[in-house]
């Protein structure tokens, strides 16, 4: 009797083992098609992509397209890609409400990008790339540009897009960068209010200010502590264009030709650029750019009632510093720049 039980146990073990082996050979999931465009936790529903700005404005970004599943892709597929502005509009309303259009993302202009409408994924390959060619010359970073993409479904196609919307769609926030753009530490920048014709002694500060790309050697900042949450029609009046000259000086001018903010430089603004190799990671280079300046401007922002606000004059002086970590083993255009 004991021998019979022993044989039964052996038979059950062999059968279970064989079944497990067969399961590993079979596809455990649907082989859905999706983008690899992760949305950071706590983000605003878009994927930030940082692309190196070049002199002619042209750069290519490679977006991975993935065949999911537990086994290798079993057939040739022609995946169809399209622009999806409806999803971007839905995101804007859900994230910022219909009453705050000044905070909305803007669909990237059609002349700023080009990509093939189909991507071939051969049998045996589980990842291919969609090459997106950007032409960013003349781009105005006053807007928050997004290229919204979707994987197109159709009964005649031999694939299905992933049922999770954030897998089958890619909302790419396009952020060009150069050597001087990004998030500057600005706690050493002091902003004083003019009282009785002189700057007050009580300074206001902020921790971060952002420099946005204009071209390969120029960025713009918003003057003083001007908020990026203002209506763009107002915000654009406070843009200061900063060009980095080879001699270490800065050319700072208001973007608004009418100079309604009455921007006035005091002295000659300068910058310095240094690099330090990391002590423990020899491939990591830490680059620092410090800009030093002094200028006056006035806040002439209009109130909601349509009545002119009495302009307030400010003195801004001090410095801001940009730190960028560069992996010297990676080509410049593939650096993972963060703001």
C-alpha positions in Angstrom: 0.0 0.0 0.0 2.8 2.4 0.9 4.4 1.6 -2.5 1.2 2.6 -4.3 1.1 6.0 -2.5 4.7 6.5 -3.3 4.1 5.8 -7.0 1.1 8.2 -7.0 3.2 11.0 -5.4 5.9 10.5 -8.0 3.4 10.5 -10.8 1.7 13.7 -9.5 5.1 15.5 -9.1 6.2 14.6 -12.6 2.8 15.6 -14.1 2.9 19.0 -12.2 6.5 19.6 -13.3 5.6 18.9 -16.9 2.6 21.2 -16.7 4.7 24.0 -15.2 7.3 23.6 -18.0 4.6 23.8 -20.6 3.2 27.0 -19.1 6.6 28.7 -19.3 6.6 27.9 -23.0 3.2 29.4 -23.6 2.3 33.1 -23.7 0.9 34.1 -20.3 -0.4 37.5 -21.3 -1.8 39.3 -24.4 1.0 40.7 -26.6 -0.2 44.3 -26.4 1.6 47.2 -28.1 2.6 50.1 -25.9 4.9 53.1 -25.7 7.7 53.3 -23.2 7.0 56.8 -21.9 6.8 56.6 -18.1 5.0 59.3 -16.2 6.9 60.3 -13.1 5.1 59.9 -9.7 3.5 63.1 -8.6 3.8 64.6 -12.1 1.2 66.3 -14.2 0.4 63.4 -16.5 3.1 64.1 -19.1 6.5 62.6 -19.9 9.3 65.2 -20.0 11.7 64.6 -22.8 14.9 66.6 -22.9 16.4 67.1 -26.4 19.7 68.8 -27.1 19.1 72.1 -29.0 21.4 72.3 -32.0 22.3 75.3 -34.1 20.0 74.4 -37.0 17.2 73.4 -34.5 17.1 69.8 -35.8 17.3 66.8 -33.4 15.9 63.3 -33.4 14.2 61.7 -30.4 13.8 57.9 -30.3 10.6 56.7 -28.6 10.6 52.9 -27.8 7.5 50.9 -28.8 7.2 47.7 -26.8 5.4 44.3 -27.5 4.4 43.1 -24.0 4.0 39.5 -22.9 6.0 36.7 -21.4 7.4 35.3 -24.7 9.1 36.8 -27.7 7.0 38.6 -30.3 5.5 35.9 -32.6 4.7 37.9 -35.8 5.6 40.8 -38.0 3.6 43.9 -37.1 3.0 47.3 -38.6 2.1 49.6 -35.7 0.2 52.7 -36.6 0.9 56.0 -34.8 -1.1 59.2 -34.8 -1.3 62.6 -33.1 -4.0 62.7 -30.3 -4.9 66.2 -29.4 -8.2 65.1 -27.8 -6.4 63.3 -25.0 -4.2 66.4 -24.4 -7.3 68.6 -24.1 -8.8 66.1 -21.6 -5.7 66.1 -19.5 -5.6 69.9 -19.4 -9.2 70.2 -18.2 -8.7 67.4 -15.6 -5.4 68.7 -14.3 -5.8 72.5 -14.4 -9.6 73.0 -14.9 -11.3 74.7 -17.8 -10.9 78.0 -16.1 -7.1 78.1 -16.0 -6.1 77.9 -19.7 -2.9 79.9 -18.9 -1.6 76.7 -17.2 -2.5 74.3 -20.0 -0.1 72.4 -22.1 -0.1 73.4 -25.8 0.0 70.9 -28.7 3.3 71.2 -30.5 3.0 73.0 -33.8 2.9 70.7 -36.8 5.9 72.2 -38.5 8.1 71.4 -35.5 8.0 67.6 -35.8 7.8 64.7 -38.3 7.6 61.0 -37.7 6.7 57.9 -39.7 3.0 56.9 -39.4 3.9 53.2 -39.1 6.7 51.3 -37.3 7.6 47.8 -38.4 8.2 45.3 -35.5 9.7 42.1 -37.0 9.0 38.7 -35.6 11.4 37.9 -32.7 11.7 41.6 -31.7 9.9 43.0 -28.7 11.2 46.6 -28.9 11.5 49.0 -31.8 11.9 52.7 -32.0 9.8 55.5 -33.4 12.2 58.2 -34.7 10.7 61.6 -34.1 12.5 64.4 -36.0 12.1 67.8 -34.3 12.8 71.2 -35.9 13.0 73.4 -32.8 14.4 76.5 -34.5 12.5 79.6 -33.3 10.5 77.6 -30.7 9.0 79.9 -28.0 9.3 78.2 -24.6 6.7 80.6 -23.2 4.4 77.7 -24.0 4.5 74.3 -22.4 4.8 72.2 -25.6 3.5 68.7 -25.7 3.5 66.2 -28.6 0.5 63.9 -27.9 0.7 60.5 -29.6 -1.5 57.4 -29.6 -1.3 53.8 -30.9 -4.1 53.4 -33.5 -6.3 50.4 -33.2 -8.3 48.8 -36.1 -9.9 45.4 -36.6 -7.8 44.9 -39.7 -4.5 45.3 -37.8 -2.6 42.3 -36.4 -2.1 43.9 -33.0 -4.0 45.5 -30.1 -2.9 48.5 -28.2 -2.4 48.2 -24.4 -5.8 48.6 -22.6 -4.2 51.0 -20.1 -4.4 54.4 -21.6 -1.1 55.6 -20.2 0.6 52.7 -22.0 -1.1 53.2 -25.4 -0.6 57.0 -25.3 2.5 59.2 -25.0 2.1 62.8 -24.0 5.7 64.0 -24.6 6.5 67.4 -23.1 9.3 68.7 -25.3 12.0 70.5 -23.4 15.1 71.6 -25.5 18.2 72.2 -23.6 21.6 73.9 -24.2 24.6 74.4 -22.0 22.9 77.2 -20.1 19.3 76.2 -19.7 17.6 74.5 -16.8 16.8 75.1 -13.1 19.1 77.6 -11.4 19.6 77.9 -7.7 18.6 81.5 -7.1 18.7 82.0 -3.3 21.7 84.4 -3.9 19.5 86.6 -6.1 18.0 89.5 -4.1 15.0 91.5 -5.1 14.4 94.9 -3.4 11.3 97.1 -3.7 11.9 100.8 -4.5 10.5 103.0 -1.8 10.8 106.8 -2.0 13.0 106.5 -5.0 15.5 104.0 -3.4 15.7 100.2 -3.1 14.5 99.0 0.3 16.8 97.2 2.6 14.5 94.1 3.0 15.3 91.6 0.2 13.0 88.9 -1.1 14.4 85.7 -2.5 13.3 82.4 -4.1 15.0 79.1 -4.4 14.7 78.3 -8.1 14.5 80.2 -11.4 14.3 78.5 -14.8 16.3 79.4 -17.9 14.5 78.4 -21.1 16.1 77.8 -24.5 16.0 80.4 -27.2 18.9 79.2 -29.3 22.1 77.2 -28.7 23.8 80.0 -26.7 20.8 82.0 -25.4 18.1 81.5 -22.7 15.4 83.6 -21.2 14.3 84.1 -17.6 11.3 85.9 -16.2 12.3 89.2 -14.5 12.7 89.2 -10.7 10.2 86.9 -9.0 7.5 87.1 -11.8 5.4 84.0 -11.5 5.1 81.4 -14.2 1.4 81.0 -13.3 0.5 84.3 -14.8 -1.4 84.5 -18.1 1.1 84.1 -20.9 0.0 87.4 -22.4 1.2 89.1 -19.3 4.1 86.8 -18.6 5.7 87.3 -22.0 6.1 91.0 -21.1 8.6 90.1 -18.4 11.0 87.9 -20.5 14.7 88.8 -20.3 16.8 87.3 -23.0 20.3 86.3 -21.9 23.0 85.6 -24.5 26.3 84.0 -23.3 29.2 85.7 -25.0 32.6 83.9 -25.4 34.4 86.6 -23.4 32.5 85.8 -20.2 30.0 88.6 -20.5 26.2 88.4 -20.8 24.0 90.3 -23.3 20.8 90.9 -21.4 17.8 92.6 -23.1 14.0 92.6 -22.7 12.2 90.3 -25.1 9.4 92.9 -25.4 10.5 95.5 -27.9 8.4 98.1 -26.1 10.1 97.4 -22.8 7.0 98.1 -20.8 8.7 96.7 -17.7 11.3 99.4 -18.1 14.2 96.9 -17.8 17.5 98.7 -17.2 20.9 97.0 -16.7 23.3 98.3 -14.1 26.9 97.6 -15.0 28.0 94.6 -17.1 26.6 91.2 -16.3 29.1 88.3 -16.4 29.2 84.5 -16.0 31.6 81.8 -15.1 31.7 78.1 -16.1 33.6 75.4 -14.3 33.8 71.6 -14.3 34.7 69.1 -11.5 35.1 65.4 -11.9 33.3 63.3 -9.3 35.7 61.9 -6.6 34.1 58.4 -6.5 32.6 58.1 -10.0 35.4 59.0 -12.5 32.9 59.1 -15.5 30.7 61.8 -13.9 31.5 65.5 -14.6 29.8 68.2 -12.6 29.4 71.4 -14.5 28.6 74.7 -12.9 27.4 77.9 -14.6 27.1 81.0 -12.4 25.6 84.2 -13.7 26.0 87.6 -11.9 23.9 90.7 -12.7 22.1 93.8 -11.5 19.1 95.4 -13.0 15.9 97.4 -12.4 12.4 96.7 -13.7 8.9 97.6 -12.9 5.8 95.3 -12.4 3.1 97.0 -14.4 0.7 94.0 -14.4 -3.0 94.8 -15.0 -5.7 93.7 -12.5 -8.7 91.7 -13.4 -11.0 94.7 -13.2 -9.3 96.4 -16.2 -7.9 99.2 -14.1 -4.2 99.8 -14.3 -2.2 98.8 -11.3 0.2 101.4 -10.0 3.6 100.1 -11.3 6.0 98.8 -8.6 9.7 99.3 -9.3 12.3 96.6 -8.2 16.1 96.3 -8.0 17.4 92.8 -8.7 21.0 91.9 -7.9 23.2 88.9 -7.1 23.8 85.6 -8.8 22.2 82.3 -9.8 23.9 79.0 -10.3 23.2 76.0 -12.6 24.6 72.6 -11.8 24.5 69.8 -14.4 25.8 66.3 -14.0 27.3 64.9 -17.2 28.0 61.2 -17.8 31.1 61.5 -20.0 30.5 58.0 -21.4 27.3 59.0 -23.1 27.0 61.2 -26.2 26.0 64.8 -25.5 22.6 64.5 -27.2 21.7 61.4 -25.1 22.4 63.0 -21.7 19.6 62.6 -19.2 19.1 66.2 -18.3 16.8 67.1 -15.4 15.4 70.4 -14.2 
